[in-house]
Amino acid sequence: MAGRFWLIAAAWMSIAASLLHIACIIGGPDWYRFFGAGEILAQAAERGSLVPAIMTLIIAAILAVWALYAFGAAGIGWRPPLARTALCAIAAVLLARAALVFVPSLWAPEQWPAFAISTSAICGIMGGCFAIGLRQAWPNLSKRKSD
């Protein structure tokens, strides 16, 4: 199937990113700091606030769903509904997030430049994998599997 390699790569990167977000919740404030979430979130976690954990868990869940869509579009497992639309949206979100590196005023001082550049590069690579895989698999994604 065309695009399979790129979609599988995108899925595994999404899983890795999801697991890293879960690791940050488990690791606590020091992990939030290390991975560049910002001092405000790290301090909130130190105070026992659930907000950082909930936000991070939501991101982890979204990344996991993205992995399911990529695997499904690659022909592995469940075939997700609206695969073309979802994969277009996923690629667009990731590529837009990558482009934010060009807006330094959006970043907290402790996040610029190392965190901003590294995470934007990761999002760009992931978004590229989703986009290339989608482009190559596009004709197959409109066809329904017959049981």
N, C-alpha and C positions, 0 to 999 in steps of 0.2 A: 504494500500500500504506500502510495506517495505521501511524503511528509511524516512518515512513521518515526524516523530517527529524531527529527526535530521536536515532535510532540512528546516522545518518550523522554528526551533530554529536558524539555520544559517541565514535564511532570516530576521528574526526579529532583530538579532544582526547587520546585515548589514544595515538595515534601521536605527537603533539607531545610529550606527557609522556615517552614512551619515548625519543624522540630527545634530549630534554634530559638524560635519565639517561645516555645514551651519551656525550653531549657532556661531562658531568661526568667520566666516566672519562678521556676524551681530554684534558680541560682540567687534570686533576690536582687537587692539594690546594687551590689557590686557588678553583677552581670548586666544590669540595665546601663550602668556607667560604661563598662567595657565595650558593649556593643553600640554605644552612642545614642541611647534613647534620650539622654538629656538629664541634667541635674534635677529638674523639677519632678520628673517621674521617679527618679532614684530616691529623692527625699520623701516623696509620697509613699513609696514602698517601705522606706525605713519607718515611717510613722504608722505603718500597718494599714494604710488605705488599700482598698480593693480595686480602686480605679486603674492603676497600672496593670494589674493582673487581668482585669476584665478586658481592657483595651488590647492587651497583648494576645489574649486568648481569642478575641474576635479576629485579629489579624491572622493568627495561626489557623483558625477555622476557614477563613476565606482562602488562604493559600492551599489548604488541603482540598477544598472544593475545586480549585483551579487544577490541581493535580488530577482529580477524578475526571474532569473534562478533557484534559490532555490525554490521559490514558484511554478514555473512552473513544475519543476521536481517532486515536492511533489503532483502534480495533482491539484494545485490551480491556476486558471487562464490560461493564454496563455501558450502553450507548446513551449518552446524555441528551436530554431534549434541547432544542435550539442550539445545537453545537456551533454552528457557524456564527450566530449572533453572540453567543457567550465568548467564544474564542476571539472574535473581533474586539469585544469589550475588554477582555483580559489583556490582549496585546496592547490596546490603546492606553489602558490605565498604566501598565508597566512602562511603556515608552514615554508617556507623559511624565510619569514619576522620574524617569531617567533624565528628562530634559530640565527638571527643576535644579539640576546642578548649575545651570546657567543663570540662576537667580540667587546670588549669594545673600541678598538681604532677607531671604526667607529662613535662613539657617541661624540657629543660636551660635554664639561665638565658640562654644566648646565643640560644636559639630562641624565647624568649617576649618580647614578644607577636608581633613582626612575622612570623616564619616560621610560627608556630602558626596565626595568623589567616589568613594568605594561603594556606597550603597546605590548611587546612581549608575555606576558601571554594572553592578549586579542586576539591577532592574532592566538596564538596557540589553544585557545579554539574554536574560529571561524573556523579555518582551520580543527580542529578535527571534528567539527559538519558537515562541508561540506564533509569531507572524509568519515566519518561513514555513513552519509546519502547516499552518492554516492555509496558506497560499497553495502549497503543494497538494494538500488533502482536499481542497475545496470541492472538486467534482464528486468525490466519494461521500462527502458529508451530507449531500442532499438525498442520497439513495438510502432507502430504509432496508434494514436487514430483514430478510424473510425467514421465519422460523420453521 
